[in-house]
Amino acid sequence: MKNWNTDSWRTFPIKQQPGYADPSRLKQVEGALKSMPSLASANEARQLKRQLALASNGKGFLLQGGDCAESFSEFSENNLRDFMRVMLQMTVALMYGAGVPVIKVGRIAGQFSKPRSDDSEKQGDKVLPSYRGDMVNSMEFEEEARVPDPDRLLKVYYQSGATLNFLRSLAKGGFASLRQISRWNMDFVANSSQGKRFHMLVDRINECLSFMEACGLPLDDMEQLSEASFFTSHEALLLGYDSALTRIDESDGKPYVGSAHMLWIGDRTRSPDEAHVEFLRGVANPIGLKVGPSISKDALLKLCDILNPENEPGRLTLISRMGAEKIEDLLPPLVRAVKQAGKAVVWSCDPMHGNTIKSPSGIKTRRFTDILAEVRTFFAIHKQEGTHGSGVHFEMTGQDVTECLGGAQAISEMHLADRYHTHCDPRLNASQSLELAFLIAEELKKKK
């Protein structure tokens, strides 16, 4: 913590930042955020860290998923409820396979910005600043829409607060109770093969609940059956927003980012001498680090030392994102190095970002087979190395979109344009997400 404070990152080089035309307005907005209540409490962040500590020892499993980038236009009660439905469905499928608690962390209530490969975008003869997520500008290819607007930070705060409030009401207000498990199946999923498989699983669970009730157990009074723990996360990209919502907690005197329970550093912003690492090294939240193809063993170990100097279990999650074709060669040496150094980490697999392709018609997409192949190789590597592959990180939605190719729905290239709604990268729909959860559950059963 030497020389660290909530603004020390401002003296470091920083990447992936928008060019605001009015810095004084940005400063006013950040000042307003500093006086607003935290969205996520320090106590909740500590609870998540304790659960992740179990995952680091193979006694828990991290399910992290949600939108590539949230948007203002798709914000609705129905979309949020459908997102929670598919997260709960995946949780049940994974718990049944893994036999361990599933830690539910959404890419939600703050995931409004995205790093970009290029600062500008060209359509025809027209060149405009790139769309960097609704937190920064608008996706319409118009000059005024692409101007970074500091007031969008305030809109993100208010929408994130409303999102988190509604998700908490679902998690704690009865919707997530196993008594309601039959309500979790969505219409367009229910008639699919994985929907029918989920229904069979529901029947088994209901039989078990009936047996427990017949034994005289007070099921309605058991918190583990009637409620669900749910946490939020996003990529720490616009540090002005996250640092403005950082607070010193009275109970332990440590700084916690109040914009989310967990934050992660992207593969493009993980330089140890730059602002994003500087900021997150000093906060007490659990944090993630994307581990891409270009990282070396020495660089990864250095980042582990900087971000988790006390080697605290549950503090650091390493999110592998190699791509199906590269993971078998690139991941084992890193896993081995981390193990030999005695680093207490959660290893999670992001099978999305390394498997993005363009269809022949020019639409950005991902193949379900590539996603599954990377996940399977990830678990096989950890089994071979004697370590724990204890998590997955997906871009997914509860909506019936057609953005990723394949799966039991057999989405083909000709279907991509039917319901391609993402504002950035292609997402698994609810049916594909549940299908993948069942397939992962089978991999976890093999591990047992």
C-alpha positions as CSV (number, residue, x, y, z in Angstrom):
1,M,0.0,0.0,0.0
2,K,3.0,2.3,-0.1
3,N,2.3,5.6,-1.7
4,W,-1.2,4.4,-2.7
5,N,-4.4,6.5,-2.5
6,T,-7.7,6.6,-4.5
7,D,-6.1,9.1,-6.9
8,S,-2.5,7.8,-7.2
9,W,-3.4,6.1,-10.5
10,R,-3.7,9.6,-12.1
11,T,0.1,10.0,-12.1
12,F,0.5,6.8,-14.1
13,P,0.3,6.2,-17.9
14,I,-3.2,5.0,-18.8
15,K,-4.8,3.3,-21.9
16,Q,-8.2,2.9,-23.3
17,Q,-9.6,6.3,-22.1
18,P,-12.0,8.5,-24.0
19,G,-11.0,12.0,-25.0
20,Y,-13.4,14.3,-23.2
21,A,-13.8,17.7,-24.8
22,D,-14.8,19.3,-21.5
23,P,-12.5,18.1,-18.6
24,S,-14.1,20.5,-16.2
25,R,-17.5,18.9,-16.6
26,L,-15.8,15.5,-16.1
27,K,-14.4,16.7,-12.8
28,Q,-17.8,18.0,-11.7
29,V,-19.4,14.6,-12.5
30,E,-16.7,12.7,-10.6
31,G,-17.1,15.1,-7.7
32,A,-20.9,14.4,-7.6
33,L,-20.2,10.7,-7.6
34,K,-17.9,11.0,-4.6
35,S,-20.9,12.2,-2.5
36,M,-23.3,9.4,-3.6
37,P,-23.9,6.2,-1.7
38,S,-22.0,3.1,-2.7
39,L,-23.8,0.5,-4.8
40,A,-22.0,-2.5,-3.4
41,S,-21.1,-2.7,0.3
42,A,-17.7,-3.7,1.8
43,N,-19.4,-6.5,3.7
44,E,-20.7,-8.0,0.5
45,A,-17.3,-7.8,-1.1
46,R,-15.8,-9.6,1.9
47,Q,-18.5,-12.2,1.7
48,L,-17.6,-12.8,-2.0
49,K,-13.9,-13.0,-1.2
50,R,-14.6,-15.7,1.4
51,Q,-16.6,-17.7,-1.2
52,L,-13.8,-17.3,-3.8
53,A,-11.3,-18.6,-1.2
54,L,-13.2,-21.8,-1.2
55,A,-13.1,-21.9,-5.1
56,S,-9.3,-21.5,-4.9
57,N,-9.2,-24.8,-3.1
58,G,-11.6,-26.6,-5.4
59,K,-14.5,-26.3,-2.8
60,G,-16.5,-23.8,-4.8
61,F,-17.2,-22.9,-8.4
62,L,-17.3,-19.4,-9.9
63,L,-20.0,-18.7,-12.5
64,Q,-19.4,-15.2,-13.9
65,G,-21.6,-14.0,-16.8
66,G,-23.5,-11.3,-18.4
67,D,-23.5,-8.8,-21.2
68,C,-20.5,-7.9,-23.2
69,A,-21.5,-4.3,-22.5
70,E,-24.7,-3.2,-20.9
71,S,-26.8,-0.6,-22.7
72,F,-29.3,2.0,-21.8
73,S,-31.7,0.9,-24.5
74,E,-32.1,-2.7,-23.4
75,F,-32.6,-1.9,-19.8
76,S,-35.9,-3.4,-18.7
77,E,-37.4,-5.5,-15.9
78,N,-38.1,-8.4,-18.2
79,N,-34.5,-8.5,-19.5
80,L,-33.1,-8.5,-15.9
81,R,-35.5,-11.2,-14.8
82,D,-34.6,-13.4,-17.8
83,F,-30.9,-12.8,-17.0
84,M,-31.4,-14.0,-13.4
85,R,-33.4,-17.0,-14.6
86,V,-30.6,-18.3,-16.8
87,M,-28.0,-17.7,-14.1
88,L,-30.1,-19.7,-11.7
89,Q,-30.6,-22.5,-14.2
90,M,-26.9,-22.7,-14.9
91,T,-26.2,-22.7,-11.2
92,V,-28.5,-25.7,-10.6
93,A,-26.9,-27.6,-13.5
94,L,-23.4,-26.9,-12.3
95,M,-24.1,-27.7,-8.7
96,Y,-25.6,-31.0,-9.7
97,G,-22.5,-31.8,-11.6
98,A,-19.8,-30.3,-9.4
99,G,-21.3,-31.0,-6.0
100,V,-19.9,-27.8,-4.7
101,P,-21.4,-24.3,-4.1
102,V,-21.7,-22.1,-7.1
103,I,-20.7,-18.5,-6.7
104,K,-22.9,-16.3,-8.9
105,V,-21.2,-13.1,-10.2
106,G,-22.9,-11.0,-12.9
107,R,-21.2,-8.9,-15.5
108,I,-23.9,-6.4,-14.7
109,A,-24.7,-3.1,-12.9
110,G,-21.6,-1.4,-14.2
111,Q,-20.4,-3.2,-17.3
112,F,-21.0,-0.3,-19.6
113,S,-17.6,0.4,-21.2
114,K,-15.4,-1.6,-23.5
115,P,-11.8,-1.4,-24.6
116,R,-11.3,-1.0,-28.4
117,S,-8.6,-2.1,-30.7
118,D,-8.8,1.2,-32.6
119,D,-9.5,4.7,-31.4
120,S,-11.5,5.4,-34.6
121,E,-14.0,3.6,-36.9
122,K,-14.4,4.1,-40.6
123,Q,-17.6,3.6,-42.6
124,G,-17.2,4.5,-46.3
125,D,-15.3,7.8,-46.4
126,K,-16.4,8.8,-42.9
127,V,-14.1,8.4,-39.8
128,L,-15.5,8.8,-36.3
129,P,-14.3,8.0,-32.8
130,S,-15.0,4.3,-31.8
131,Y,-18.0,3.4,-29.8
132,R,-16.6,2.7,-26.3
133,G,-19.9,1.6,-24.6
134,D,-22.9,3.6,-23.4
135,M,-20.8,4.8,-20.5
136,V,-18.8,6.9,-22.9
137,N,-20.8,7.6,-26.2
138,S,-23.5,6.2,-28.4
139,M,-23.2,3.4,-31.0
140,E,-25.0,5.3,-33.7
141,F,-22.5,6.2,-36.4
142,E,-23.1,10.0,-36.2
143,E,-20.6,12.7,-35.2
144,E,-22.6,14.0,-32.3
145,A,-23.4,10.5,-31.0
146,R,-19.7,9.5,-30.8
147,V,-18.6,12.5,-28.7
148,P,-17.7,11.3,-25.2
149,D,-20.1,12.7,-22.7
150,P,-19.2,12.8,-18.9
151,D,-22.9,12.9,-17.9
152,R,-23.2,9.4,-19.0
153,L,-21.3,8.4,-15.9
154,L,-24.3,9.6,-13.8
155,K,-26.7,7.7,-15.9
156,V,-24.6,4.5,-15.5
157,Y,-24.7,5.1,-11.7
158,Y,-28.5,5.4,-11.5
159,Q,-29.2,2.5,-13.9
160,S,-26.7,0.3,-12.0
161,G,-28.4,1.2,-8.7
162,A,-31.8,0.3,-10.1
163,T,-30.4,-2.9,-11.6
164,L,-28.8,-4.0,-8.4
165,N,-31.9,-3.2,-6.4
166,F,-34.1,-5.4,-8.6
167,L,-31.6,-8.3,-8.7
168,R,-31.4,-8.2,-4.9
169,S,-35.2,-8.3,-4.7
170,L,-35.2,-11.4,-6.9
171,A,-32.3,-13.1,-5.0
172,K,-33.7,-12.4,-1.6
173,G,-37.5,-12.0,-2.2
174,G,-38.5,-15.6,-3.1
175,F,-37.8,-15.7,-6.9
176,A,-34.5,-17.6,-6.3
177,S,-36.1,-20.1,-3.9
178,L,-35.8,-23.7,-5.0
179,R,-39.6,-23.8,-4.4
180,Q,-39.8,-21.6,-7.5
181,I,-37.4,-23.7,-9.6
182,S,-40.2,-24.7,-12.1
183,R,-40.6,-21.0,-13.0
184,W,-37.0,-20.6,-14.1
185,N,-37.5,-22.3,-17.5
186,M,-38.1,-19.7,-20.2
187,D,-40.6,-20.5,-23.0
188,F,-38.2,-20.5,-25.9
189,V,-35.8,-22.8,-23.9
190,A,-38.4,-25.1,-22.4
191,N,-39.1,-27.1,-25.6
192,S,-35.4,-27.5,-26.5
193,S,-33.4,-30.6,-25.6
194,Q,-31.6,-28.8,-22.8
195,G,-34.9,-27.3,-21.5
196,K,-36.4,-30.8,-21.3
197,R,-33.2,-31.9,-19.5
198,F,-33.6,-29.0,-17.0
199,H,-37.2,-30.1,-16.4
200,M,-36.0,-33.6,-15.6
201,L,-33.5,-32.1,-13.1
202,V,-36.3,-30.0,-11.6
203,D,-38.4,-33.1,-11.0
204,R,-35.5,-34.8,-9.2
205,I,-34.9,-31.7,-7.0
206,N,-38.6,-31.4,-6.2
207,E,-38.7,-35.1,-5.2
208,C,-35.8,-34.4,-2.8
209,L,-37.5,-31.3,-1.4
210,S,-40.7,-33.4,-0.8
211,F,-38.7,-36.0,1.0
212,M,-37.0,-33.4,3.2
213,E,-40.3,-31.9,4.0
214,A,-41.8,-35.3,4.9
215,C,-38.9,-35.7,7.3
216,G,-40.1,-32.5,9.1
217,L,-37.4,-30.1,8.0
218,P,-38.7,-26.5,7.9
219,L,-37.7,-25.8,4.2
220,D,-39.3,-22.3,4.2
221,D,-37.1,-21.3,7.1
222,M,-33.8,-22.5,5.5
223,E,-32.0,-19.6,3.9
224,Q,-29.9,-21.9,1.7
225,L,-33.1,-23.1,-0.1
226,S,-35.1,-19.9,-0.1
227,E,-32.5,-17.2,-1.1
228,A,-29.5,-16.9,-3.3
229,S,-26.3,-14.9,-3.0
230,F,-25.6,-12.8,-6.0
231,F,-22.7,-10.4,-6.7
232,T,-21.8,-7.9,-9.4
233,S,-18.6,-7.2,-11.4
234,H,-17.3,-5.2,-14.3
235,E,-14.0,-4.4,-16.0
236,A,-12.3,-1.5,-14.2
237,L,-11.8,0.7,-17.3
238,L,-12.9,4.2,-16.5
239,L,-11.0,4.7,-13.3
240,G,-12.5,8.1,-12.6
241,Y,-15.9,6.4,-12.0
242,D,-14.6,3.6,-9.9
243,S,-12.2,5.7,-7.8
244,A,-15.0,8.3,-7.2
245,L,-17.1,5.5,-5.7
246,T,-14.3,4.1,-3.5
247,R,-14.8,4.4,0.3
248,I,-12.9,3.6,3.4
249,D,-14.9,1.0,5.4
250,E,-15.2,1.7,9.1
251,S,-15.0,-1.9,10.2
252,D,-11.5,-2.7,8.8
253,G,-10.2,0.7,7.7
254,K,-9.6,-0.6,4.1
255,P,-10.7,1.0,0.8
256,Y,-13.4,-0.7,-1.1
257,V,-14.7,0.1,-4.6
258,G,-18.4,0.7,-4.1
259,S,-19.3,0.4,-7.8
260,A,-19.2,-3.4,-7.8
261,H,-18.3,-6.3,-5.6
262,M,-15.6,-7.5,-7.9
263,L,-13.6,-5.7,-10.6
264,W,-11.2,-7.1,-13.2
265,I,-8.3,-5.8,-15.3
266,G,-8.5,-6.5,-19.0
267,D,-5.8,-8.0,-21.1
268,R,-5.1,-4.6,-22.8
269,T,-4.6,-2.7,-19.5
270,R,-2.6,-5.1,-17.3
271,S,0.8,-3.4,-17.6
272,P,2.3,-3.4,-14.0
273,D,3.6,0.2,-14.5
274,E,0.3,1.7,-15.6
275,A,-2.8,3.1,-14.0
276,H,-5.2,0.2,-13.9
277,V,-2.9,-2.1,-12.0
278,E,-1.9,0.8,-9.7
279,F,-5.5,1.5,-8.8
280,L,-6.7,-2.1,-8.2
281,R,-3.6,-3.1,-6.2
282,G,-4.8,-0.8,-3.4
283,V,-8.5,-1.7,-3.0
284,A,-9.7,-4.5,-0.8
285,N,-12.3,-6.0,-3.2
286,P,-11.7,-9.4,-4.8
287,I,-10.3,-8.6,-8.2
288,G,-9.8,-10.5,-11.5
289,L,-7.0,-10.4,-14.1
290,K,-7.5,-11.4,-17.7
291,V,-4.7,-13.7,-18.8
292,G,-4.3,-13.6,-22.6
293,P,-1.9,-15.2,-25.1
294,S,0.8,-12.5,-24.9
295,I,1.5,-12.8,-21.1
296,S,4.7,-14.5,-19.9
297,K,5.3,-16.5,-16.8
298,D,7.4,-13.8,-15.2
299,A,4.9,-11.1,-16.1
300,L,2.0,-13.1,-14.6
301,L,3.9,-13.8,-11.3
302,K,4.9,-10.2,-11.0
303,L,1.3,-9.2,-11.4
304,C,0.3,-11.7,-8.8
305,D,2.8,-10.2,-6.4
306,I,1.6,-6.6,-7.0
307,L,-2.2,-7.4,-6.9
308,N,-2.1,-9.9,-4.1
309,P,1.1,-9.3,-2.1
310,E,-0.2,-11.1,1.0
311,N,-1.2,-14.1,-1.1
312,E,-4.7,-13.9,0.3
313,P,-7.1,-16.7,-0.9
314,G,-10.1,-15.3,-2.7
315,R,-8.4,-12.0,-3.5
316,L,-7.2,-12.8,-7.0
317,T,-9.0,-14.6,-9.9
318,L,-6.9,-15.4,-13.0
319,I,-9.3,-15.4,-16.0
320,S,-7.7,-17.4,-18.9
321,R,-8.7,-16.2,-22.4
322,M,-6.4,-18.0,-24.8
323,G,-8.6,-19.2,-27.6
324,A,-9.4,-22.8,-28.5
325,E,-6.4,-23.2,-30.8
326,K,-3.8,-21.8,-28.4
327,I,-4.9,-22.8,-24.9
328,E,-3.3,-26.3,-25.0
329,D,0.2,-24.8,-25.7
330,L,0.0,-21.5,-23.7
331,L,-1.9,-22.2,-20.5
332,P,0.0,-25.2,-18.9
333,P,3.3,-23.3,-18.4
334,L,1.4,-20.5,-16.7
335,V,-0.6,-22.8,-14.4
336,R,2.6,-24.7,-13.5
337,A,4.5,-21.5,-12.7
338,V,1.7,-20.2,-10.5
339,K,1.5,-23.5,-8.7
340,Q,5.2,-23.7,-8.1
341,A,5.3,-20.2,-6.8
342,G,2.6,-21.2,-4.3
343,K,0.1,-18.5,-5.4
344,A,-3.4,-18.7,-3.9
345,V,-5.6,-17.9,-6.9
346,V,-8.9,-18.9,-8.5
347,W,-8.4,-20.1,-12.1
348,S,-11.3,-19.3,-14.3
349,C,-11.9,-19.8,-18.1
350,D,-13.1,-17.1,-20.4
351,P,-13.8,-19.1,-23.6
352,M,-15.4,-16.1,-25.4
353,H,-12.8,-13.5,-26.1
354,G,-10.2,-15.7,-27.8
355,N,-12.7,-17.2,-30.1
356,T,-14.2,-14.3,-31.9
357,I,-14.4,-14.6,-35.7
358,K,-16.1,-12.9,-38.6
359,S,-18.7,-14.8,-40.6
360,P,-18.3,-14.8,-44.5
361,S,-20.9,-12.0,-44.5
362,G,-18.8,-9.9,-42.2
363,I,-20.8,-10.3,-38.9
364,K,-18.8,-10.7,-35.7
365,T,-19.6,-14.1,-34.1
366,R,-18.4,-17.1,-32.1
367,R,-18.7,-20.8,-32.7
368,F,-20.3,-22.8,-29.9
369,T,-17.9,-25.7,-30.7
370,D,-14.9,-23.4,-30.2
371,I,-16.2,-22.1,-26.8
372,L,-16.8,-25.7,-25.6
373,A,-13.4,-26.9,-26.9
374,E,-11.6,-24.2,-24.9
375,V,-13.6,-25.0,-21.7
376,R,-12.9,-28.7,-22.0
377,T,-9.2,-28.1,-22.6
378,F,-9.1,-25.8,-19.6
379,F,-10.4,-28.4,-17.3
380,A,-8.1,-31.1,-18.8
381,I,-5.1,-28.9,-18.2
382,H,-5.9,-28.4,-14.6
383,K,-6.5,-32.1,-14.0
384,Q,-3.2,-32.9,-15.6
385,E,-1.3,-30.2,-13.5
386,G,-3.0,-31.2,-10.3
387,T,-4.6,-27.8,-9.9
388,H,-8.2,-26.5,-9.6
389,G,-10.1,-25.1,-12.6
390,S,-12.7,-23.5,-10.6
391,G,-14.7,-21.0,-12.7
392,V,-16.1,-19.9,-16.1
393,H,-16.6,-16.4,-17.4
394,F,-19.2,-16.0,-20.2
395,E,-20.7,-13.2,-22.3
396,M,-24.4,-14.3,-22.2
397,T,-27.9,-13.0,-22.1
398,G,-31.3,-14.3,-21.1
399,Q,-32.7,-13.1,-24.4
400,D,-33.4,-15.3,-27.5
401,V,-30.7,-13.7,-29.6
402,T,-28.9,-15.2,-32.6
403,E,-25.3,-14.0,-32.1
404,C,-23.2,-17.2,-31.6
405,L,-23.1,-20.0,-34.1
406,G,-24.2,-23.6,-33.3
407,G,-25.4,-25.3,-30.2
408,A,-28.5,-27.5,-30.0
409,Q,-30.5,-24.7,-31.6
410,A,-28.1,-25.1,-34.6
411,I,-27.9,-21.3,-35.3
412,S,-26.3,-20.9,-38.7
413,E,-24.8,-18.0,-40.5
414,M,-28.1,-17.3,-42.3
415,H,-29.7,-16.9,-38.8
416,L,-27.2,-14.5,-37.4
417,A,-29.0,-11.3,-38.6
418,D,-32.4,-12.5,-37.3
419,R,-31.9,-11.3,-33.7
420,Y,-28.4,-9.9,-33.5
421,H,-28.8,-7.3,-30.7
422,T,-25.5,-6.9,-29.0
423,H,-23.9,-3.5,-28.8
424,C,-20.4,-5.0,-28.9
425,D,-19.4,-8.7,-28.9
426,P,-21.6,-11.7,-29.6
427,R,-23.3,-13.4,-26.6
428,L,-24.6,-16.8,-25.9
429,N,-28.4,-16.9,-25.6
430,A,-30.2,-18.5,-22.7
431,S,-30.6,-21.9,-24.5
432,Q,-26.9,-22.0,-25.4
433,S,-25.9,-20.9,-21.9
434,L,-27.8,-23.7,-20.3
435,E,-26.5,-26.2,-22.8
436,L,-23.0,-25.2,-22.0
437,A,-23.7,-25.4,-18.2
438,F,-24.8,-29.0,-18.6
439,L,-21.7,-29.8,-20.7
440,I,-19.4,-28.2,-18.1
441,A,-21.2,-30.2,-15.4
442,E,-20.3,-33.4,-17.2
443,E,-16.6,-32.3,-17.2
444,L,-16.8,-31.6,-13.5
445,K,-18.3,-35.0,-12.8
446,K,-15.3,-36.6,-14.6
447,K,-13.0,-34.6,-12.3
448,K,-14.7,-36.1,-9.3
